Amino acid sequence: MSGNYVPPLRDMQFVMHELLDMEGVLARTCSEKAIDRETADQVLDGAGRFCAEVLAPLNPIGDLHGCQFDAGNVKTAPGFREAHSRYATDGWSGLVCDVDDGGQGLPQIVGTAVSEMLASSNSAWSLYPKLSEGAYRCIRANGSAWQKATFLSPLASGEWTGTMCLTEPHCGTDLGLLRTRAVPNDDGSFAITGTKIFISSGEHDLASNIVHLVLARLPDAAPGVRGISLFIVPKFLLDPDGKPATRNGVQCGSLERKMGIHGNATCVMNFEAATGYLIGEPGKGLPAMFVMMNGARLGTGTQAMGLSETAYQRALRYSQERLQSRAPMSPAGSTGPDPIILLPDVRRMLLTQRALVEGGRAFAYWLALQIDIHHNSLDAQVAQEAEGLLALLTPVAKAFLTDNGVEVTSLGMQVHGGAGFITETGAEQLLRDARILPIYEGTNGVQANDLVSRKVLADGARVLRKLLAIVRESAGQCLAHEEGTSDNAIGDMGRTLAQLCDDVEAETQFILDSARIDPCQPGTSSAAYLRLIGHLMFAHFWARTAIVASTKVSDSFYAGKLATAQFYFACLLPESRALLPRIRVESSAVMNPLAFAA
């Protein structure tokens, strides 16, 4: 494939088929989502061509032109509208949507792989269809029969798009403070009035209608989050045939001027007695919206991983082509200068990028597989276990992958040197586009607090201990591999992984014990604790990768996998040891009132 993005199909296939056994797992746990390897690979190949040939060339255009605002209307960058039309026409919009709604009904793990490629090739453009997919899921899970019949099919087809309208000017993450009002109308609908900010894809020219999902308060609503309800507010009200007709009372007030993702319309949305339709029960809006929000958090992690893949590809190509200095192990006969990929520090940066990208891919795809199992398994216990792991690890995936995304895109700039700081190489755009991701969908500090307070403390670490049992099994497999092959490198990974499990168990117990005494301790420990769990998952998947790769090292693909696994354990995983004292730092170290007394 031509262009500056090459879909990493070989690695995607490795993760799906060799590492995770997607075909076998789905066949055993949820046969209605079963998919054979050939079909999955064909889907990835087709999506990869679309991303490389259509979306990637539009990425710098979107960054340069951005979106144009004119009296409430928004025009997207040149080529964006045509790309969306082709995306919808070719059926990609409904990839994971139900067949009953006109979708293809493919498993979420396949959809996640496609989402990665969309983000890799054009992160700003990818937000338009991904938010629509989230709106589809939310309405499917919570909507009435009329709402499903009216809105699901156009969302699945890409004829309409969707948004998520939460944040308001006076409140960010604290949704309990929102003021948008919903007043009942005589016909059972509601008049929605208020202002929402930072609304991705809030207004554009890509589709004939936009379906806004809006959090608002009824007149008799209780204060705080218990008084929030959820409403469907379409840009255009519908005629008796369900077609867009009269303009609703919702309009874009302005576009945000921002650091990155210029090709996506980030809007201030004004609702003036806009007609809306209640989804679910009054006062239950936040739980209903969490269907979309949790999907968005996992999607944000996938977006970070996609941007990271592109940053790694560009840095690797540049390091192979850039001739500068003499390498310490210069090839025989070379008179210099040598490619900078032969310099140890450049190789350190490239291997860091690769280890974080490919470790993130394994983690994200495995979580997507848990979504498939949770929603489709006929075994209630299996479905419940998958749900528990998803709830526990969603904040980890969102925060760990997005923090890593900023690091990987920054390293991409660093490999380019001065050329990375100018726009020509595209390295700096990737960093600008990635920087929003640790902020999106609840900042990473919020994710860390969610992990510790709402997950680990809430159930006494019950699900966390189940996760540790899974990881300990991988450690045991490494040791068994060592016994059968005398492979000390794999055995050492197993011993390191087992020790990491012990460390996580000890730090978890510390948090459980200290939370009973000091209400500030969970928040003090949470960021370092989340990063520790992130390393636990990466070490788990890199250890499993090493076992698979170690028997096929005559193939350069597997030899590279094994080398990267060894690098991760030797150079990146040691961070986990440094996190242990940070988790146990007393809250007084950060809550000391004298720190900001001046």
FENGIMO-V916195 format. One record per residue. N is the residue number from 0. RES is the residue in three letters. PHI is phi as a letter, one per 40 degrees, with the letter a starting at -180 (999 if undefined). NEAR is the number of other C-alpha atoms within 12 Angstrom. Layout:
# FENGIMO-V916195
((N & RES & PHI & NEAR) (N & RES & PHI & NEAR))
This chain:
# FENGIMO-V916195
((0 & MET & 999 & 18) (1 & SER & c & 15) (2 & GLY & g & 22) (3 & ASN & c & 32) (4 & TYR & b & 39) (5 & VAL & b & 32) (6 & PRO & d & 38) (7 & PRO & c & 34) (8 & LEU & c & 30) (9 & ARG & c & 20) (10 & ASP & c & 30) (11 & MET & d & 40) (12 & GLN & c & 31) (13 & PHE & d & 27) (14 & VAL & c & 37) (15 & MET & c & 41) (16 & HIS & c & 31) (17 & GLU & c & 25) (18 & LEU & c & 32) (19 & LEU & b & 29) (20 & ASP & f & 25) (21 & MET & d & 39) (22 & GLU & c & 32) (23 & GLY & c & 21) (24 & VAL & c & 30) (25 & LEU & c & 36) (26 & ALA & c & 23) (27 & ARG & c & 21) (28 & THR & b & 28) (29 & CYS & a & 28) (30 & SER & c & 23) (31 & GLU & c & 23) (32 & LYS & b & 35) (33 & ALA & c & 29) (34 & ILE & a & 31) (35 & ASP & c & 24) (36 & ARG & c & 24) (37 & GLU & c & 14) (38 & THR & c & 17) (39 & ALA & d & 31) (40 & ASP & c & 28) (41 & GLN & c & 18) (42 & VAL & c & 33) (43 & LEU & c & 36) (44 & ASP & c & 26) (45 & GLY & c & 25) (46 & ALA & c & 38) (47 & GLY & c & 35) (48 & ARG & c & 27) (49 & PHE & c & 35) (50 & CYS & c & 43) (51 & ALA & c & 32) (52 & GLU & c & 25) (53 & VAL & b & 33) (54 & LEU & c & 40) (55 & ALA & d & 38) (56 & PRO & c & 26) (57 & LEU & c & 37) (58 & ASN & c & 43) (59 & PRO & c & 34) (60 & ILE & c & 28) (61 & GLY & c & 34) (62 & ASP & c & 34) (63 & LEU & c & 23) (64 & HIS & c & 23) (65 & GLY & g & 33) (66 & CYS & b & 39) (67 & GLN & b & 29) (68 & PHE & b & 27) (69 & ASP & a & 17) (70 & ALA & f & 13) (71 & GLY & g & 24) (72 & ASN & b & 25) (73 & VAL & b & 31) (74 & LYS & b & 29) (75 & THR & c & 38) (76 & ALA & c & 32) (77 & PRO & d & 26) (78 & GLY & g & 27) (79 & PHE & c & 39) (80 & ARG & c & 30) (81 & GLU & c & 20) (82 & ALA & c & 35) (83 & HIS & c & 39) (84 & SER & c & 26) (85 & ARG & c & 24) (86 & TYR & d & 33) (87 & ALA & c & 30) (88 & THR & c & 17) (89 & ASP & c & 20) (90 & GLY & g & 29) (91 & TRP & c & 40) (92 & SER & d & 46) (93 & GLY & b & 40) (94 & LEU & d & 39) (95 & VAL & b & 38) (96 & CYS & c & 37) (97 & ASP & c & 28) (98 & VAL & d & 20) (99 & ASP & d & 17) (100 & ASP & b & 27) (101 & GLY & g & 26) (102 & GLY & c & 27) (103 & GLN & c & 26) (104 & GLY & g & 27) (105 & LEU & c & 36) (106 & PRO & c & 43) (107 & GLN & c & 41) (108 & ILE & c & 46) (109 & VAL & c & 46) (110 & GLY & c & 37) (111 & THR & c & 45) (112 & ALA & c & 48) (113 & VAL & c & 47) (114 & SER & d & 47) (115 & GLU & d & 45) (116 & MET & c & 45) (117 & LEU & c & 49) (118 & ALA & c & 46) (119 & SER & c & 47) (120 & SER & c & 47) (121 & ASN & a & 47) (122 & SER & c & 48) (123 & ALA & c & 48) (124 & TRP & c & 50) (125 & SER & c & 43) (126 & LEU & c & 42) (127 & TYR & c & 48) (128 & PRO & c & 48) (129 & LYS & c & 48) (130 & LEU & c & 43) (131 & SER & c & 45) (132 & GLU & c & 46) (133 & GLY & c & 41) (134 & ALA & c & 51) (135 & TYR & d & 48) (136 & ARG & c & 39) (137 & CYS & c & 43) (138 & ILE & c & 44) (139 & ARG & c & 32) (140 & ALA & c & 24) (141 & ASN & b & 32) (142 & GLY & c & 30) (143 & SER & c & 21) (144 & ALA & d & 15) (145 & TRP & c & 18) (146 & GLN & c & 30) (147 & LYS & c & 28) (148 & ALA & c & 21) (149 & THR & c & 30) (150 & PHE & b & 43) (151 & LEU & c & 42) (152 & SER & c & 33) (153 & PRO & c & 34) (154 & LEU & c & 48) (155 & ALA & c & 43) (156 & SER & c & 38) (157 & GLY & g & 43) (158 & GLU & c & 33) (159 & TRP & b & 41) (160 & THR & b & 45) (161 & GLY & b & 47) (162 & THR & b & 49) (163 & MET & b & 50) (164 & CYS & b & 47) (165 & LEU & b & 47) (166 & THR & c & 33) (167 & GLU & b & 30) (168 & PRO & d & 22) (169 & HIS & c & 18) (170 & CYS & a & 18) (171 & GLY & b & 23) (172 & THR & c & 23) (173 & ASP & c & 21) (174 & LEU & c & 31) (175 & GLY & c & 28) (176 & LEU & c & 24) (177 & LEU & c & 36) (178 & ARG & b & 33) (179 & THR & d & 41) (180 & ARG & b & 32) (181 & ALA & b & 39) (182 & VAL & b & 29) (183 & PRO & c & 25) (184 & ASN & c & 17) (185 & ASP & c & 9) (186 & ASP & c & 11) (187 & GLY & g & 13) (188 & SER & c & 22) (189 & PHE & b & 34) (190 & ALA & c & 33) (191 & ILE & c & 41) (192 & THR & b & 34) (193 & GLY & i & 33) (194 & THR & b & 35) (195 & LYS & b & 42) (196 & ILE & b & 34) (197 & PHE & f & 36) (198 & ILE & c & 39) (199 & SER & c & 44) (200 & SER & g & 45) (201 & GLY & c & 52) (202 & GLU & a & 48) (203 & HIS & a & 41) (204 & ASP & b & 34) (205 & LEU & c & 37) (206 & ALA & b & 36) (207 & SER & c & 28) (208 & ASN & a & 35) (209 & ILE & b & 43) (210 & VAL & b & 47) (211 & HIS & c & 51) (212 & LEU & b & 49) (213 & VAL & b & 54) (214 & LEU & c & 48) (215 & ALA & a & 53) (216 & ARG & b & 39) (217 & LEU & c & 34) (218 & PRO & d & 22) (219 & ASP & b & 17) (220 & ALA & c & 24) (221 & ALA & c & 18) (222 & PRO & c & 19) (223 & GLY & g & 20) (224 & VAL & c & 27) (225 & ARG & c & 25) (226 & GLY & b & 30) (227 & ILE & c & 39) (228 & SER & b & 45) (229 & LEU & b & 45) (230 & PHE & b & 50) (231 & ILE & c & 49) (232 & VAL & b & 46) (233 & PRO & c & 43) (234 & LYS & c & 41) (235 & PHE & b & 29) (236 & LEU & c & 30) (237 & LEU & b & 23) (238 & ASP & c & 12) (239 & PRO & d & 10) (240 & ASP & c & 10) (241 & GLY & g & 20) (242 & LYS & c & 20) (243 & PRO & d & 24) (244 & ALA & b & 16) (245 & THR & c & 18) (246 & ARG & c & 22) (247 & ASN & c & 29) (248 & GLY & c & 27) (249 & VAL & b & 39) (250 & GLN & a & 37) (251 & CYS & c & 37) (252 & GLY & c & 28) (253 & SER & a & 28) (254 & LEU & b & 36) (255 & GLU & c & 29) (256 & ARG & c & 19) (257 & LYS & a & 21) (258 & MET & c & 21) (259 & GLY & a & 30) (260 & ILE & f & 42) (261 & HIS & c & 38) (262 & GLY & c & 43) (263 & ASN & b & 47) (264 & ALA & c & 46) (265 & THR & c & 40) (266 & CYS & b & 37) (267 & VAL & c & 33) (268 & MET & b & 43) (269 & ASN & b & 34) (270 & PHE & b & 37) (271 & GLU & b & 27) (272 & ALA & f & 24) (273 & ALA & c & 37) (274 & THR & c & 37) (275 & GLY & b & 41) (276 & TYR & b & 39) (277 & LEU & c & 38) (278 & ILE & b & 38) (279 & GLY & g & 27) (280 & GLU & c & 22) (281 & PRO & d & 29) (282 & GLY & g & 30) (283 & LYS & b & 27) (284 & GLY & c & 39) (285 & LEU & c & 37) (286 & PRO & d & 25) (287 & ALA & c & 34) (288 & MET & c & 43) (289 & PHE & c & 30) (290 & VAL & d & 29) (291 & MET & c & 37) (292 & MET & c & 33) (293 & ASN & c & 38) (294 & GLY & c & 38) (295 & ALA & c & 37) (296 & ARG & c & 41) (297 & LEU & c & 49) (298 & GLY & c & 46) (299 & THR & c & 50) (300 & GLY & c & 49) (301 & THR & c & 52) (302 & GLN & c & 54) (303 & ALA & c & 53) (304 & MET & c & 53) (305 & GLY & c & 51) (306 & LEU & c & 57) (307 & SER & c & 53) (308 & GLU & d & 51) (309 & THR & c & 50) (310 & ALA & c & 51) (311 & TYR & c & 45) (312 & GLN & d & 38) (313 & ARG & c & 38) (314 & ALA & c & 43) (315 & LEU & c & 35) (316 & ARG & c & 24) (317 & TYR & c & 30) (318 & SER & c & 33) (319 & GLN & c & 22) (320 & GLU & c & 18) (321 & ARG & c & 25) (322 & LEU & c & 22) (323 & GLN & a & 22) (324 & SER & g & 18) (325 & ARG & b & 21) (326 & ALA & c & 23) (327 & PRO & d & 18) (328 & MET & b & 17) (329 & SER & c & 21) (330 & PRO & d & 14) (331 & ALA & d & 11) (332 & GLY & g & 9) (333 & SER & c & 15) (334 & THR & b & 14) (335 & GLY & g & 19) (336 & PRO & c & 20) (337 & ASP & b & 24) (338 & PRO & d & 29) (339 & ILE & c & 33) (340 & ILE & c & 32) (341 & LEU & c & 28) (342 & LEU & c & 25) (343 & PRO & d & 19) (344 & ASP & c & 18) (345 & VAL & c & 30) (346 & ARG & c & 28) (347 & ARG & c & 28) (348 & MET & c & 35) (349 & LEU & c & 42) (350 & LEU & c & 37) (351 & THR & c & 41) (352 & GLN & d & 42) (353 & ARG & c & 42) (354 & ALA & c & 44) (355 & LEU & c & 49) (356 & VAL & c & 46) (357 & GLU & c & 43) (358 & GLY & c & 49) (359 & GLY & c & 50) (360 & ARG & c & 49) (361 & ALA & c & 42) (362 & PHE & c & 46) (363 & ALA & c & 51) (364 & TYR & c & 42) (365 & TRP & c & 41) (366 & LEU & c & 43) (367 & ALA & c & 43) (368 & LEU & c & 43) (369 & GLN & c & 38) (370 & ILE & c & 40) (371 & ASP & c & 41) (372 & ILE & c & 38) (373 & HIS & d & 30) (374 & HIS & c & 29) (375 & ASN & b & 31) (376 & SER & c & 28) (377 & LEU & c & 20) (378 & ASP & c & 17) (379 & ALA & c & 16) (380 & GLN & c & 15) (381 & VAL & c & 23) (382 & ALA & c & 23) (383 & GLN & c & 22) (384 & GLU & c & 25) (385 & ALA & c & 31) (386 & GLU & c & 27) (387 & GLY & c & 28) (388 & LEU & c & 36) (389 & LEU & c & 36) (390 & ALA & c & 36) (391 & LEU & c & 39) (392 & LEU & c & 43) (393 & THR & d & 45) (394 & PRO & c & 48) (395 & VAL & c & 49) (396 & ALA & c & 52) (397 & LYS & c & 49) (398 & ALA & c & 49) (399 & PHE & c & 47) (400 & LEU & c & 53) (401 & THR & c & 46) (402 & ASP & c & 39) (403 & ASN & c & 45) (404 & GLY & c & 49) (405 & VAL & c & 39) (406 & GLU & c & 35) (407 & VAL & c & 44) (408 & THR & c & 47) (409 & SER & c & 35) (410 & LEU & c & 39) (411 & GLY & d & 46) (412 & MET & c & 40) (413 & GLN & c & 32) (414 & VAL & c & 42) (415 & HIS & c & 38) (416 & GLY & g & 22) (417 & GLY & c & 15) (418 & ALA & c & 21) (419 & GLY & c & 27) (420 & PHE & c & 23) (421 & ILE & b & 16) (422 & THR & c & 20) (423 & GLU & d & 15) (424 & THR & c & 26) (425 & GLY & g & 37) (426 & ALA & c & 40) (427 & GLU & c & 38) (428 & GLN & c & 38) (429 & LEU & c & 51) (430 & LEU & c & 37) (431 & ARG & c & 30) (432 & ASP & c & 46) (433 & ALA & c & 45) (434 & ARG & c & 34) (435 & ILE & c & 34) (436 & LEU & c & 45) (437 & PRO & c & 33) (438 & ILE & c & 26) (439 & TYR & d & 37) (440 & GLU & f & 39) (441 & GLY & g & 32) (442 & THR & d & 28) (443 & ASN & c & 36) (444 & GLY & c & 32) (445 & VAL & c & 29) (446 & GLN & c & 42) (447 & ALA & c & 38) (448 & ASN & c & 32) (449 & ASP & c & 31) (450 & LEU & d & 44) (451 & VAL & c & 44) (452 & SER & c & 34) (453 & ARG & c & 24) (454 & LYS & b & 32) (455 & VAL & c & 40) (456 & LEU & c & 30) (457 & ALA & c & 21) (458 & ASP & b & 19) (459 & GLY & g & 23) (460 & ALA & g & 30) (461 & ARG & c & 22) (462 & VAL & c & 28) (463 & LEU & d & 35) (464 & ARG & c & 26) (465 & LYS & c & 22) (466 & LEU & c & 29) (467 & LEU & c & 30) (468 & ALA & c & 22) (469 & ILE & c & 24) (470 & VAL & c & 37) (471 & ARG & c & 33) (472 & GLU & c & 23) (473 & SER & c & 36) (474 & ALA & c & 36) (475 & GLY & c & 29) (476 & GLN & c & 29) (477 & CYS & c & 38) (478 & LEU & c & 29) (479 & ALA & c & 22) (480 & HIS & c & 28) (481 & GLU & c & 24) (482 & GLU & c & 17) (483 & GLY & c & 15) (484 & THR & b & 16) (485 & SER & g & 15) (486 & ASP & c & 20) (487 & ASN & c & 21) (488 & ALA & c & 27) (489 & ILE & c & 39) (490 & GLY & c & 31) (491 & ASP & c & 29) (492 & MET & c & 41) (493 & GLY & c & 37) (494 & ARG & c & 29) (495 & THR & c & 35) (496 & LEU & c & 40) (497 & ALA & c & 30) (498 & GLN & c & 25) (499 & LEU & c & 35) (500 & CYS & c & 36) (501 & ASP & c & 25) (502 & ASP & c & 27) (503 & VAL & c & 38) (504 & GLU & c & 31) (505 & ALA & c & 23) (506 & GLU & c & 35) (507 & THR & c & 38) (508 & GLN & c & 26) (509 & PHE & c & 31) (510 & ILE & c & 39) (511 & LEU & d & 29) (512 & ASP & c & 20) (513 & SER & c & 24) (514 & ALA & c & 27) (515 & ARG & c & 16) (516 & ILE & b & 14) (517 & ASP & b & 19) (518 & PRO & c & 20) (519 & CYS & c & 24) (520 & GLN & c & 32) (521 & PRO & d & 42) (522 & GLY & c & 35) (523 & THR & c & 31) (524 & SER & c & 39) (525 & SER & c & 43) (526 & ALA & c & 35) (527 & ALA & c & 38) (528 & TYR & c & 48) (529 & LEU & c & 47) (530 & ARG & c & 40) (531 & LEU & c & 41) (532 & ILE & c & 46) (533 & GLY & d & 41) (534 & HIS & c & 43) (535 & LEU & d & 48) (536 & MET & c & 42) (537 & PHE & c & 40) (538 & ALA & c & 49) (539 & HIS & d & 44) (540 & PHE & c & 45) (541 & TRP & c & 48) (542 & ALA & c & 48) (543 & ARG & c & 41) (544 & THR & c & 44) (545 & ALA & c & 44) (546 & ILE & c & 41) (547 & VAL & c & 30) (548 & ALA & c & 30) (549 & SER & c & 34) (550 & THR & c & 21) (551 & LYS & b & 17) (552 & VAL & c & 17) (553 & SER & c & 13) (554 & ASP & c & 13) (555 & SER & c & 13) (556 & PHE & c & 21) (557 & TYR & c & 24) (558 & ALA & c & 21) (559 & GLY & c & 24) (560 & LYS & c & 37) (561 & LEU & c & 34) (562 & ALA & c & 29) (563 & THR & c & 35) (564 & ALA & c & 39) (565 & GLN & c & 34) (566 & PHE & c & 31) (567 & TYR & d & 39) (568 & PHE & c & 39) (569 & ALA & c & 23) (570 & CYS & b & 21) (571 & LEU & b & 31) (572 & LEU & c & 35) (573 & PRO & d & 21) (574 & GLU & d & 24) (575 & SER & c & 36) (576 & ARG & c & 27) (577 & ALA & c & 19) (578 & LEU & c & 27) (579 & LEU & c & 30) (580 & PRO & c & 20) (581 & ARG & c & 27) (582 & ILE & c & 36) (583 & ARG & c & 30) (584 & VAL & d & 27) (585 & GLU & c & 24) (586 & SER & c & 24) (587 & SER & c & 18) (588 & ALA & c & 17) (589 & VAL & b & 17) (590 & MET & c & 18) (591 & ASN & d & 12) (592 & PRO & c & 11) (593 & LEU & c & 10) (594 & ALA & d & 10) (595 & PHE & b & 8) (596 & ALA & c & 7) (597 & ALA & c & 5))
